[in-house]
Amino acid sequence: MNFWKSFSASLLAIAVGIGLFVFIFIAMIGGLVSLFETEQPAVAKQSILCIDLAEDIIDAPMTSPLGSFDATNMTFFEPITIMEALAAIESAATDDNIKGICIKIDGAGIVSAANIEELREAIERFKLSGKFVVAYDDSYTQSEYYLASVADQVWLNPEGSLEWSGVGMSLMFYKGLMDKLDIKVEVFRPTDCKYKSGVEPFILTKMSEANRVQMQNLVESMWNSICDDVAASRDISVEELKRYAKDLSITLPEDALNAHLIDAIAYEDELSTLYDTYGVKRNSEHLHSMVTLGEYVSMTNIAPLRAAVGNDTMIKSADKPLVAIIYADGEIVDGNVYMDGYVYGTRLAAELRQARLSDETKAVVLRVNSPGGSALASEVAWREMELLQQEKPVVVSMGSMAASGGYYISVPADYIIADNLTLTGSIGVFGVLFNLEDTFKNKLGITTDSAATSPSAGGMNMMRALTSKERKSIERSIDRVYATFTGHVAEGRNMPIEEVLNIAEGRVWSGSEAIECGLVDALGGLNEAVAKALELADIQSNYALYEFTAPLTPFEEWLDSIGMLYAKSWGIDYNIHGELIRDIIGKNPYIVNNNGIQALVAGDMKINL
């Protein structure tokens, strides 16, 4: 019996090894083939640019070679950055081969609400060229319809549906889990930070009254922005749109047509007749030429210059003024390493410093898409932002979230621009410590003991309760960091500290609300931020944009050389199977190690558009 068990295990291991080898071999062959591919053709005449939300549109360019791999067709792909997408739409407006845009919602890629807003604004500008925009989908979610509503014609499948129900926001609470595991939670926040809700999931089973007020205001502000945009595009009153959502009266395609949310109920193949009315000729196969957004980015070669941090050869060889695009995309953590989805404070500071020391760089746009994180890492990056702003114009462009530490690093900028749907503010800090003494004792039968020269020797740890002096020490640190944070805001935004304290308290604001309370200067996206940076630097024309990206390791360079850059990690899909892990641990690293005071919004805040 043991022989057969060992034999079966060995056979399985060999099979897995062979399978992995074959997988890697096929991937390498595919990468090698890509090296010998001929240059991509130019866009065909009479083409239509297809904007498909199945394509990932992200804030910052990915640099990890374990990035994006589609196992269904064994291909590697590079997500499109929002800057590339906006530039592609702008380029299409003047491209004689592009006759119009088709917004075809054909999947569920990674596209944030704020990025949808920026795409929508770019398409609005595209329409000024006189070219057409149409939209088609078998079924529209609310966020998909928000983008589609900008089109001249919106069509829907006869058996499809259109979701129109309002904006919601949800939080996950872990107090019940803490109680079941006998975990005692110690939370710290300034007494006047009642809206700083990052601690609430561990000590409450539902939102506090203060948190409920801010969340309600947030969703109403975002809903107002969406309804205003849709009302303007579809010539429907905001009141009617809100009534449709309240009554859930938009269910069937006929409902949407009667409410003037769409223009026609038809099948996708019938779009050909619509294209004919816009004067688009069919090719020899009686089909209209379509080019997807990702293909168009590649075909037209409109991607900005990208320069690896620490290697500024391309920068110094530039023969025109440069505007640097630097990204703070993800949770802010301590350190100087690089990983997609995280902002390492020391590394971001180094990028800002390089831009400051580069004579060729005349202005900087910092794109912030972050819920915050480590207060110390935020301070490190803030200092370099302060030094940079003293020498060169700095503009912050806020993505879907630039809150807490994300706002902390933004305040030295000369100008801050946010989308209507940006979540920002959350000026406040907190700390969370977990006492696992009873968990180990009652659940596992494990106890600890120690000898020490003083009660706090060896530092605070999760295997004992805090002493009163330790608690007081932490409270002093929390108050100091909050005072520093609010002081930075007062200085950076040129506001009296009393005014800052009134709008701080850890409260989260939407972009449109942040305008009213002075936290941001204007509404808009990345395009508007670049335009403002050019204005502040007095650059009229003949400039170049470049993006900072992290340098590749030697192994990553080898992968890149065989065309494997952006290969997806093999195994479990972390985006799907790891959601709960990410919510509890990935976005709350202080659970695993008590690594300091956090300037972070609630890690598992979900916005449902």
Long-range contacts (C-beta under 8 A, 24 or more apart in sequence): 20-570, 23-570, 26-74, 27-69, 27-74, 27-76, 27-564, 27-567, 28-562, 28-564, 30-74, 30-75, 30-76, 30-563, 31-76, 31-562, 31-563, 31-564, 32-562, 32-563, 33-563, 34-563, 35-562, 35-563, 40-295, 40-298, 40-299, 41-299, 42-97, 42-299, 43-95, 43-97, 43-98, 43-291, 43-296, 43-299, 43-300, 44-97, 44-283, 44-289, 44-291, 45-96, 45-97, 45-289, 46-97, 46-99, 46-280, 46-281, 46-283, 46-288, 46-289, 47-97, 47-98, 47-99, 47-289, 47-290, 47-291, 48-98, 48-99, 48-100, 48-101, 48-102, 48-275, 48-280, 48-288, 48-289, 48-290, 48-291, 49-88, 49-89, 49-92, 49-98, 49-100, 49-101, 49-102, 49-291, 49-292, 49-293, 49-296, 50-101, 50-102, 50-104, 50-290, 50-291, 50-292, 50-293, 51-89, 51-101, 51-102, 51-103, 51-104, 51-119, 51-123, 51-147, 51-293, 52-104, 52-105, 52-106, 52-107, 52-109, 52-292, 52-293, 53-105, 53-106, 53-107, 53-108, 53-109, 53-111, 53-144, 53-147, 54-105, 54-106, 54-107, 54-108, 54-109, 55-79, 55-80, 55-109, 55-292, 55-293, 55-294, 56-80, 56-109, 56-110, 56-111, 57-81, 57-82, 57-85, 57-109, 57-110, 57-111, 57-115, 57-119, 57-293, 58-82, 58-110, 58-115, 58-329, 59-112, 59-115, 59-327, 59-329, 59-367, 59-369, 59-399, 59-400, 60-327, 60-329, 60-340, 60-367, 60-369, 61-306, 61-327, 61-547, 61-549, 62-340, 62-566, 63-338, 63-340, 63-549, 63-550, 63-552, 63-556, 64-339, 64-340, 64-556, 64-566, 65-552, 65-555, 65-556, 65-559, 65-560, 65-564, 65-565, 65-566, 65-567, 66-567, 66-568, 66-569, 67-340, 67-565, 67-566, 67-567, 67-568, 68-566, 68-567, 68-568, 69-566, 69-567, 69-568, 69-569, 69-570, 70-568, 71-568, 76-563, 76-564, 76-565, 76-566, 76-567, 76-568, 77-294, 77-566, 78-294, 78-565, 78-566, 79-110, 79-566, 80-293, 80-294, 80-297, 81-547, 82-115, 82-118, 82-119, 82-399, 82-525, 82-526, 83-304, 83-325, 83-367, 83-526, 83-545, 83-547, 84-297, 84-302, 84-303, 84-304, 85-115, 85-119, 85-122, 85-293, 85-297, 86-118, 86-119, 86-122, 86-525, 86-526, 86-527, 87-297, 87-302, 87-303, 87-304, 88-293, 88-296, 88-297, 88-300, 88-302, 89-119, 89-122, 89-123, 89-125, 89-126, 90-122, 90-125, 90-126, 90-527, 91-296, 91-300, 91-302, 92-126, 92-131, 92-296, 93-125, 93-126, 93-128, 93-129, 93-131, 94-129, 95-300, 98-131, 98-291, 98-296, 99-131, 99-132, 99-278, 99-279, 99-280, 100-131, 100-132, 100-133, 100-134, 100-275, 100-278, 100-280, 101-126, 101-131, 101-132, 101-133, 101-134, 101-151, 102-133, 102-134, 102-135, 102-136, 102-271, 102-290, 103-133, 103-134, 103-135, 103-136, 103-147, 103-148, 103-150, 103-151, 104-135, 104-136, 104-137, 105-135, 105-136, 105-137, 105-140, 105-141, 105-144, 105-147, 105-148, 106-137, 111-143, 112-369, 112-399, 112-400, 113-143, 113-222, 113-400, 113-421, 113-607, 113-609, 114-369, 114-398, 114-399, 114-400, 114-401, 114-419, 114-421, 114-422, 114-511, 114-525, 115-399, 115-400, 116-143, 116-146, 116-147, 116-421, 117-146, 117-225, 117-229, 117-419, 117-420, 117-421, 117-525, 118-419, 118-525, 118-526, 118-527, 119-147, 120-146, 120-147, 120-150, 120-229, 121-524, 121-525, 121-527, 122-525, 122-527, 123-147, 123-150, 123-151, 124-150, 127-152, 132-278, 134-271, 134-274, 134-275, 136-268, 136-271, 138-268, 139-163, 141-609, 142-609, 143-609, 145-230, 145-261, 146-226, 146-229, 146-230, 146-609, 149-229, 149-230, 149-233, 149-234, 149-261, 150-229, 150-233, 153-263, 153-264, 153-274, 154-261, 154-262, 154-263, 154-264, 155-262, 155-263, 155-264, 155-265, 155-266, 155-270, 155-271, 155-274, 156-253, 156-256, 156-257, 156-262, 156-264, 156-265, 156-266, 157-253, 157-265, 157-266, 157-267, 157-268, 158-253, 158-265, 158-266, 158-267, 159-253, 160-253, 161-251, 161-252, 161-253, 162-250, 162-253, 162-255, 162-256, 162-261, 162-262, 163-250, 164-241, 164-244, 164-245, 164-250, 164-256, 164-261, 165-245, 165-248, 166-219, 166-223, 166-242, 166-245, 166-246, 167-219, 167-220, 167-222, 167-223, 167-226, 167-607, 167-608, 167-609, 168-219, 168-607, 168-608, 169-215, 169-218, 169-219, 169-605, 169-606, 169-607, 169-608, 170-605, 170-606, 170-608, 171-197, 171-200, 171-201, 171-207, 171-215, 171-602, 171-604, 171-605, 171-606, 172-201, 172-583, 172-604, 173-200, 173-201, 173-204, 173-205, 173-206, 174-201, 174-202, 174-584, 175-201, 175-202, 175-203, 175-204, 175-205, 176-205, 178-202, 181-439, 181-443, 182-438, 182-439, 182-441, 182-442, 182-443, 183-434, 183-435, 183-436, 183-438, 183-439, 184-434, 184-435, 184-437, 184-438, 184-465, 185-432, 185-433, 185-434, 185-435, 186-432, 186-433, 186-434, 186-435, 186-466, 186-471, 187-430, 187-431, 187-432, 188-430, 188-431, 188-432, 188-433, 188-471, 188-474, 188-475, 188-478, 189-428, 189-429, 189-430, 189-431, 189-478, 189-506, 190-428, 190-429, 190-478, 190-479, 190-482, 192-501, 192-504, 192-505, 193-428, 193-429, 193-430, 193-482, 193-504, 193-505, 193-506, 194-505, 194-506, 195-426, 195-428, 195-505, 195-506, 195-507, 195-508, 196-426, 196-428, 196-429, 196-430, 196-505, 196-506, 197-506, 197-601, 197-602, 198-404, 198-430, 198-432, 198-506, 198-598, 198-600, 198-601, 198-602, 198-603, 199-430, 199-432, 200-602, 201-602, 201-604, 202-432, 214-507, 214-508, 217-513, 218-423, 218-508, 218-509, 218-510, 218-513, 219-607, 221-509, 221-510, 221-512, 221-513, 222-420, 222-421, 222-510, 222-607, 222-609, 224-512, 225-420, 225-421, 225-510, 225-512, 226-421, 226-609, 234-260, 234-261, 235-260, 236-260, 236-261, 304-544, 304-545, 304-546, 304-547, 305-544, 305-545, 305-546, 305-547, 306-546, 306-547, 306-548, 306-549, 307-546, 307-547, 307-548, 307-549, 308-548, 308-549, 308-550, 308-551, 308-552, 309-347, 309-350, 309-351, 309-354, 309-548, 309-549, 309-550, 309-551, 310-350, 310-354, 310-551, 311-551, 312-354, 312-358, 314-546, 315-358, 315-360, 315-361, 315-546, 316-358, 316-360, 318-360, 318-544, 318-546, 320-542, 320-543, 320-544, 321-360, 321-362, 321-537, 321-539, 321-542, 321-543, 321-544, 322-358, 322-360, 322-361, 322-362, 322-543, 322-544, 322-545, 322-546, 323-361, 323-362, 323-363, 323-364, 323-365, 323-530, 323-533, 323-534, 323-537, 323-539, 323-543, 323-544, 323-545, 323-546, 324-355, 324-358, 324-361, 324-363, 324-364, 324-365, 324-545, 324-546, 324-547, 324-548, 325-364, 325-365, 325-367, 325-530, 325-545, 325-546, 325-547, 325-548, 326-351, 326-352, 326-355, 326-364, 326-365, 326-366, 326-367, 326-547, 326-548, 327-366, 327-367, 327-369, 327-547, 327-548, 328-366, 328-367, 328-368, 328-369, 328-370, 328-381, 328-406, 328-409, 329-367, 329-369, 329-370, 329-399, 330-369, 330-370, 331-370, 331-371, 331-372, 331-373, 331-587, 331-589, 331-600, 332-370, 332-372, 332-373, 332-374, 332-377, 332-378, 332-381, 332-405, 332-406, 332-409, 332-599, 332-600, 333-373, 333-374, 333-377, 333-589, 334-374, 334-376, 334-377, 334-595, 334-596, 335-377, 338-550, 343-370, 343-373, 343-377, 343-381, 344-377, 345-374, 345-376, 345-377, 345-378, 345-379, 345-380, 345-381, 346-377, 346-380, 347-550, 348-380, 348-381, 348-384, 348-409, 349-380, 349-381, 349-383, 349-384, 350-384, 351-548, 352-381, 352-384, 352-385, 352-387, 352-388, 353-384, 353-387, 353-388, 354-548, 355-388, 355-392, 355-548, 356-384, 356-387, 356-388, 356-391, 356-392, 361-392, 362-392, 362-393, 362-537, 362-539, 362-543, 363-392, 363-393, 363-394, 363-395, 363-533, 363-534, 363-536, 363-537, 363-539, 364-388, 364-392, 364-393, 364-394, 364-395, 364-533, 365-394, 365-395, 365-396, 365-397, 365-526, 365-529, 365-530, 365-533, 366-394, 366-395, 366-396, 366-397, 366-409, 366-410, 366-413, 367-396, 367-397, 367-399, 367-526, 367-529, 368-396, 368-397, 368-398, 368-399, 368-402, 368-406, 368-409, 368-410, 369-398, 369-399, 369-400, 369-401, 369-402, 369-406, 370-401, 370-402, 370-403, 370-405, 370-406, 370-409, 371-401, 371-403, 371-404, 371-405, 371-406, 371-587, 371-600, 371-601, 371-603, 371-605, 372-403, 372-404, 372-405, 372-406, 372-407, 372-408, 372-426, 372-598, 372-599, 372-600, 372-601, 373-404, 373-405, 373-589, 373-598, 373-599, 373-600, 374-405, 374-595, 374-596, 374-597, 374-598, 374-599, 375-405, 375-408, 375-429, 375-481, 375-485, 375-596, 375-597, 375-598, 375-599, 376-596, 376-597, 377-405, 378-405, 378-408, 378-409, 378-599, 379-408, 379-484, 381-409, 382-408, 382-409, 382-411, 382-412, 382-488, 385-409, 385-410, 385-411, 385-412, 385-413, 386-412, 388-412, 389-413, 389-414, 392-537, 393-533, 393-536, 393-537, 394-533, 395-529, 395-530, 395-532, 395-533, 395-536, 396-529, 397-524, 397-525, 397-526, 397-528, 397-529, 398-422, 398-424, 398-511, 398-520, 401-601, 403-508, 403-601, 404-428, 404-429, 404-506, 404-598, 404-599, 404-600, 404-601, 405-598, 405-599, 405-600, 407-489, 407-519, 408-485, 408-488, 408-599, 411-488, 411-489, 411-491, 411-492, 411-493, 412-488, 412-492, 413-492, 414-536, 415-521, 415-522, 415-529, 415-532, 415-536, 416-519, 416-520, 416-521, 416-522, 417-520, 417-521, 417-522, 417-523, 417-524, 417-525, 417-528, 417-529, 417-532, 418-511, 418-514, 418-515, 418-520, 418-522, 418-523, 418-524, 419-511, 419-523, 419-524, 419-525, 420-510, 420-511, 420-512, 420-523, 421-510, 421-511, 422-510, 422-511, 422-514, 423-508, 423-509, 423-510, 423-601, 423-605, 423-607, 424-508, 424-509, 424-510, 424-511, 424-514, 424-519, 424-520, 425-503, 425-504, 425-507, 425-508, 425-509, 425-514, 425-517, 425-519, 426-506, 426-507, 426-508, 426-599, 426-601, 427-485, 427-486, 427-489, 427-500, 427-503, 427-504, 427-505, 427-506, 427-507, 428-482, 428-485, 428-504, 428-505, 428-506, 428-507, 428-599, 429-478, 429-481, 429-482, 429-485, 429-597, 429-598, 429-599, 430-478, 430-506, 430-597, 430-598, 430-600, 431-474, 431-477, 431-478, 431-590, 431-594, 431-596, 431-597, 431-598, 432-588, 432-590, 432-591, 432-594, 432-598, 433-460, 433-462, 433-466, 433-474, 433-594, 434-462, 434-591, 434-594, 435-462, 435-463, 435-464, 435-465, 435-466, 436-462, 436-463, 437-462, 437-463, 437-464, 437-465, 460-594, 462-594, 477-597, 478-597, 481-597, 481-599, 485-599, 493-518, 493-519, 508-601
